[in-house]
Amino acid sequence: MSASPEDIAIFPLNAVLFPGGLLPLRIFEQRYMDMAKGCLRDDVPFGVCLIRSGREVGAPATPEQIGCTAKIVEWDMKQLGVLSVKTLGGQRFRILDSHVTEAGLTRARVEILPQDADTDLAVEFSACADVLKAVIKEHGPQIVAEPYLFDSSSWVSSRLTEILPVPLAAKQKLLELVDAGQRIEILNKFLLQHRIAG
């Protein structure tokens, strides 16, 4: 059962964020500066959605219907007029309706979606966890937030989707899947094909 709809600011990006994922952002447009300040002041998340049409900068872009909430966990402004933030993915949501404010910021009434149907990572998908372990060993907590849940299909498939060179449209489809087992199966096939090709 989903909670009652919430009203949040939407940041359309050329990126797909998953629950538990890290997304660093450099914010310089005034509308998003104000959005970030409001989120920090009120301790609330904003929504990250892949751009369906339009661009990140300039006129408001049209976002995909399903996205993920993002909570600012670190910020600084080393360069005047540029806010650097690190965000952490929270919950998937579906946009019910949206409008653009006078400042050019998209706000939406959203429905929080249920968590993935998670399962223990099956032995046949252990290669997926191995790839992830290798990436984390090289790059560490800069790109993957702890705790590391290598036995979770949901966690492993979400982190792999973020890291692998999969087209953004495919990442969006993987975000929209409600079954983590299905997502890990698709990613495992991708890894096998990639290895055969490489």
N, C-alpha and C positions, 0 to 999 in steps of 0.2 A: 504494500500500500504506500503510495507516494504522499509526501507532505503537501500542504497547500502551496499554491504558486508563490514564487518570490520575485521581487523586482530587482534586477541587477544591471550594472553597466556591462556592455559587451565590447571586447577588444577583438575585432576581426584581424587575423594574422595569416601569414603564409607558414603556418605551423599547426600541428595537432598535439594537444596536451592530453595526457592520460592521468587518472587519479594516481597520486604518489610520484608523479614525474616532476623533474626540475626544469624550469624554463626561465633563463635569464633574458631580460629585456632592457633595451636602451630607449627611454621615452623622452621625446623632445617636442612633440606637438602639444599645444596648450590644453586641448580637450582631454588628452590622456594624462598630462601632468595633474590637472585638476581631479581627474578620476582617481589617480594613484594617491593623491593627498587625502581625498575623501575616504578612500579605503583604509589608509593608515590611521586616519583620525577616528573612524568609526569601527575599526577592527573588523571589516567585512571583506569578502572576496569580490572579484569581478569575474566575468565570464570570458574565456578564450574560445573562439570559434574559427575554424578554417574559412578563408575567404572563398565564397562561391563565385562572386563576380566583383570586379573593381580592384582597387589597389590599397596597400597599407597606408599610404600617405595621400592626403588631399580629401576629395569628396568621400563621404561615408560609403564603405564597401558593404556588399550584401553578404551576410554570414550564412554558413551552413546551419541547419536547424539544431543539430546535436553538437554540444561542446562540453567543456569541463571548467568548473570553477577554479580560480587561481588565487591563492593567498600570498601576499607579499611577506617573505620571511627575512629578507635583507634588503637594504637600500643604501645608496650613497650618491652624492653629487660632486664628483671630483672635478667635473667640467661644468662651468656655468651654463645653465639652460639645458643640461642633459642629465636626466635622472636614471641611474642604473639600479635595476631591481632584480632580485632573484625570487621567483615565485614557485610555489609548490601546488601541484594539482590536487584538487579536492574531490568533488563529486561530478559525475556526468549529469547533464541536463538537456532538456528539449525546450526550444523556444516556442512559446504558445502565441505570443504576439509581441511586436516591437515598434518603437518609434524613434525618430532622431530628434534630439534636443536642439535648441537654438545654437548651442555651442558646437553642434556637429557630432555629438556623442550618441551612439546607439544605446538605448535602454530597452530591456526586454522583461516580459513576464515569463518566467521559466518554471518548468516542472522538473524537480529533482528525480532522476531515474534510479532504479534499484541498482545495487552493486552487482558486479559480474557473478554469474553462477560459477564459483571457483571449485577446483578439484586439485588433489595432489598431482604434482608433475609425474606423468607416466615415464617409465624407463626408456621407452622408445623416443622420447623427446629430450633426453639428457643432453644431447648435443646443443640444444637451445640454451640450457643453463651453462654449459661449458663456454660457449661464445661470450655470454654475458659475464662470466667470471673473469675471462681473459681481458675484456674491455675494462671492467672495474679495477683489475689489478694494474692496468696501465694508467687509467685516468682517475680512479678513486671517486671520492664523494663529490668531486666537481660536477660530474654529470649524472650520477645516480645517488639518490638520497638513501640513507640507512633508515630502518633496518633492511638487510638483504634477505629476501624470502625465496631462496632458490628452489624450495619444494612446492611453491604455489604457481599453478598454471596462469592465474590472473596476473600476478606480479611479474613473472618471467616474460609472459607474452606482451605485457604493457611496456616494460623496459626495452625489450628487443625491437618493438615497433618504433619506439622513439629513436633508437640508435641506428638501425639498419637503413641502407639507402633505398627505401621503398618510396614510390611516388606518393605525393601528398594525398591524392584522391584515394589511393589504396589504404593509407594510414587512417583516413576518415572512415572508410568502410570497416576497418578493424576496430576502430573506436566504437562504432555503432553496434557491433556484435554483443549480444548479451551472454554468450557462452564462451568462457575463457578457453575451454577445451578445443572448441572450433578454431579460435584464434591461434592457439599454439600449433595446431595441426597445419594451418596455412603457412605459418612462419617456418615450421620445420621443412615443409616442401620447398619454400623459398631458399632456405639454407642449402638443401641438397642440390637444387638446380644451380645455385650459385657456385657451389664447389665443383659440380660437373663442368659448368661453363668455364670456370677458372682453372 
